Amino acid sequence: MTPPKPFRRSDALSSGLSDSEVRRGLRTGELERLAPGIYLDGPTAEGLDAIERHRIRAHTTGAGLPDGTAISHVSAAVLHRLALWRPDLSRIHVTRDGRSGGRRGAGRHVHVVHLGADDVVQVDGVPCTTIARTVADLACTAPIDEAVIAGDSALARNPSLKAALPEALETLGRRQGIAAARRIIAFLDGRSESPGESLSRLRMEQIGLPAPSLQEAVHTSDGEFVARTDFYWKEHRIVGEFDGMGKYREDAPDVLRREKLREDALRDLGFQVIRWTWAELPRFDVVRARFDRAVERARRH
């Protein structure tokens, strides 16, 4: 899907608009400045969120890049439509092949590192690092939460990327962050179906909870399907559920009723069920205590 098309100051002037008319359009809201010298009509811009605005800026930047250069890092993740978590969208990230000359300005961050022909694809008509290379770059440079969420979403879309990610990482050579990036790449799992589930897995590892099985199906002894679980600790017969609450926005009473019946069915089969929300992700020790209590209850039964 091609993003809305912005225009440059030179385009406006060549179409007959004067600088004063452009300034007036900015004052009245008929125009909006996306970046220095880059504009979009006001009604179109008003309906765009931060990700969509960044996508337009990345597309505009990518259309003017020289050979051997590509949109990269978080900007490439935006073009690939990977899930992102609180990304810094203040700069468009660009990578070119080389050994030196990287720079970071007010609106653009130029990375200079090895960039092979196989590392670049066309996205929305502009050169962009491949999904594997994009995830590898984020693993080296982005906060761990953002890197894991983007990487999990990439694997959810294409599980075969799991084999390509270590190779993409190794092409970066000995660079800052590479050791941590290897750990992040090994941790990624496309079975996490939302940013909240990805963050939950990460918090579990950080706080020392045993690693659960993901998306495990639970059946009765007769083989009847009961539920597919977010997290499952088979040894303890504990089911963990992340409540993102988005699923409750529509038809909430019926959804809540089905969730209660589902949880009752799991408990009838002897499972302990623990839940947590977005608000508890930053203080996951609360969930750890909930898990420990569930382990004790399971032992008594």
N, C-alpha and C positions, 0 to 999 in steps of 0.2 A: 504494500500500500504506500503510494507516494505521499509524503507529507505536504501540507499547504505550502505554496510557493511564495517565498518572500521576495523582496526586490531591494536593490542597492540604490544609494543616492544617485549614482550615475544613470541608472535606469529611469528614476523619477525625472531627472533633469532632461534626459533625452526624449521622454514622453511629453514634455511641455510644461511640467510642474516647475515652479521656481523654488529656491531655498526658503523663501518666506512662506510659500504655500505648504511646504513640507513641515516647517516649524508650526504653522497654524494647525495642520492636521494632527501633530503630536499633542498640542494643547487641547484640542477639542475631543481627542480620543478616536478620530477617524483613522489615525495611524498609531502604531506602537513600535518603538525601537527595540529590536531583539538583541542587537549588538551594535557597536559603532559602525555607522554607515549601512546597516541592514534593517529593513522595516517590513512590517506586515500590516495589512489593514486591520483596524481596531476590532470590528465585530468578530473576525476570525480569531484574532489573538486572545480575545476575552474568554473564549471557551477552551483554551489550552491550559493544561497543567504544566508543572516544571519539567517533567520528563518529555512531554511533547514539544515544549519550547526548545529544549536542548537538542532534540532530534532534528528540528528544523535548522538550528545553528550548525549542527554537525554535518547535515546534508549540504548546506550552503558552503561550508568550509571545504568539505571533501570534493565538491565539484571543481574547485580551483587548485587542487594539490598537484605538484609535479610528479613525474614517474618515480617509483621507488619510495613513495610516501603513502601512508594510509591513516585513516581514522583509527584510534586504538583506545585501550584501557576502558574507562567508564563510558566514554563516548561511543566506542564500538559496542559495548554491552547495551547501550540505549538503542543503537541501530539494529542490533540483533534481537531486541525486545526480550532480553533476559530479565528475570526478576532482580530488583535492586532494593537495597535497604539503606535509607538515609544517605544517598550518594552526594558527593560534592559536585555540583553541576555548574560551578562558576567558570570553569575553563573547558574549552574543547581540547581533547587530547589527540595528538598526532605523533606517529612514529615514523622515523626515516632510518634507513640502514646507514650505519657508520660507527665511528668510535668516539667522537666528541662533537660538541656544538649544541648540546641540549640547552633549552632555555624555558623559562616560565614567565609569561607576561600576564597582563591583566585579564585577557580573555582566551589565551591559548597556552598550552603546555606541550612543548616539542620534546619528545624522547628520542634519543639517538642510541640505537642498539641494533643488533643483527635483525634484519627483516628480509627473509627470503621470499621468492616468488610464491612458494607454497603456503606462506603465512597470510596471503592477501586474497580476498574475494570481493566481488562487487555486491554491495547491499544498497538497495534503493538507487542504483546507478552510480554509486561512488565507491572508491577503494576503501576497504575496511579490513582489519585483521580478522582472521577466521575465528569461529567460536572457540576452538581449542586454544589458539594463541591468546585470545582475549581473556579467557579464564586464567591462563598461565600468567599473563601480565598482572591481572588483578590479585592473584595469589601472592605475587611478589610485592605489590605496592599498596593495595587497599587494606583498610581495617579488616580483621578476620571475619567479623559478622557479614560484611558486604561481600567478601570473596566467597564465603561458604554459600550464601544464599544464591549468588549468581551462578556458582559452579553447580549447585544442586539443580537449579532450574535448567541449566544446559544439559545435564545428564538425564533429567526427566524427559526432555524433548528428544534426546538422542542417546540412549544408553551406550551405544558403541563408541562414544567419545571417551569413555573411561580408559580405553587402551591408548588413545591418542594424546591424552593430557600429559603423561610423564615425558613423552617424546617432545611435545611442544615446550615443556619446561626446560628440558636439557638444551634445546637450541639457544636458550638465552645465555648460556655459559655461566661463568662465575660472577654473579652480580649480587648486589645488596638484596637481602631478603630471600635468597634462593633456598636456604635451609628450611626456613619457616614455610615457604611455598610448597616444598615437597611434602611436608606434613599435612598441609591443607588439601593438596591434591589427593593424597591417600585417603583423607577423611570424607571426601565428597560422596554423596549417595543420592541418586536420582529418585529413589523411592520416597524421599521427603516431598510431600505434595504442596507445601506452602512455605513462605518465609518463616512463619511461626514454628512449623515443624523442624525446619532447618536449624533455627536458633535453639529450639528445645534440645536437639541432638548435641549441639555444641555446648550448651550449658551442662548437659549430663556429663560430657567428657571433662569439662573444666572443673566440675564439682566432685567428680569421682564416682558417679553412679555407674553400675555395670551397663554395658552396651545392650540395648534391647533389639529384638527383631522388629522389622518395620513392615507395616501393611499385612500383618499376619491374619489369615482367615480363621475364624473360630466356628466349629461345627458341634452339633450334639453328638452323642454316642451313636445315633442312627444316621449320622451324616448330613443332617439338616443344617443349612447355613444359618448362623446366628448374627455374626458381625465381622466386619473387617476393621482391625484395630490400628490406631496410629503407631502405638508402641506396645511391645509384648515381652514380658520377662517370663519365659517358660518355666524356669526353675522354681520361681516363686508363685506362678499362676497369677501374675499381676498384669493388668491392662492399664496403659497410660493413654490419656486423651488430651490433646491440646484443643482448647475451646477458643477459636478465633472470633466467634460470635457473628461473623459475617453470614453464616448459614441461617441465623435466626432473624434476619432482617425482614424477610418476607414470610407470610403465613406462619408467624412465630408460634402461636399456640399448638398447631398441628406438628410442627417440627420438634418443639420441646416435648410434646407427648410421645412422639416416636423415639426420641433420644432416651426418655425415661424408660420406655418399654424395652429398648435395646439394652440399657444398662441393667435393668432388672433381670433380663434373660442371662446376661453374663454372670451376674451374682448368683443366680439359681444354679449355674453350672460350677459354682465354687470359685469363681474369679474374684479377686480384689480389684476394684476400679478406682484409679486416682485421676484427678483432672487438674488442669492449671490454665491460666489465662495470660494474655499479653502483659497484664500488670505484674505478674509474678515472675516473668522471665528475667528481669534485672536482679531479683532476689531469690535465686533458685534454691537457696538453702531451705526455704519454706517447702518447696516440692520435695527436696531430699528428706526432710522430716516426715512428710506425708508418705513417701515411699517406705521409709523405715517402719512406720506404724503399720503399713499394709503388710510388710514382711512378717511382723510379729503376729498379726491377725491370721495370716496364712498358716503360720506354724501351729497356732492353737487349733486350727481346723484340720 
